[in-house]
Amino acid sequence: GSGKTRALTRRVAWMIRECGVAPYEILAVTFTNKAAGEMRERVGELLGSADGLWVSTFHSACVRILRRDIGYLGFDTHFSIYDDSDQERLLKDVLKQLEVSDRFMKPRAAAAAIDSAKNRGLFPEDLPRTDSQSELVAQVYARYQKRLQQANALDFGDLLMQTQRLFDDHPKVLDSWRKRFRYIM
C-alpha cells in the first residue's frame, strides 16, 4: 500500500527502456512469491515482456544460484529441498542415533533450535556451548547438517545460509554473480 512495488517496477522499466540496461542484468528480489509475481506482471505490462528479468524471492534467487554453483560446497547441483516433514523425520532419526530421549528433546524442538540458529546466521560450529542443553543442540545440529549433506539436501534455512557461505568462501563465484547482475534491487 505504500507504493514500493510501483516504484520498483517503474524503475526497472525505465532502466531497460531509457538506459539500455538488458533485462538479464537486473535482479529484483522481494519477500513473497505474490509480490514477485506482481512485480514481474507489472514490468511485463510496462514493457510488453519481462523475459530475461530475474524477479524472485530471496529464497528463489538463492536456489537458482545454488543450482549453478553449490558444487563448491560439496553438494551436487541436483540437491533436494527438505520441507518441514522431511526435516522432522531426519531429526527424529538423528536424535535416535544420538540416543536422545524424547524427554530431553523432541524433533520439533530441535527443528526450532536449528531454525533459530540459521536465522541468526550460525552454523553448528558457531553455536555457544554454555551448558548441557546448548551442547546437545550443537551436537544435534552438526549431525543434522552432516546427514543433510549425505542426502544431498538442504532445508529452507540452508538456502540463504549456504548461499552466504558460497559467496564468503569462494569470492570468484561472488564476482561472477556481480558481473552477471549489474543492478540488484
Disulfide bonds with the S-S distance in Angstrom:
none
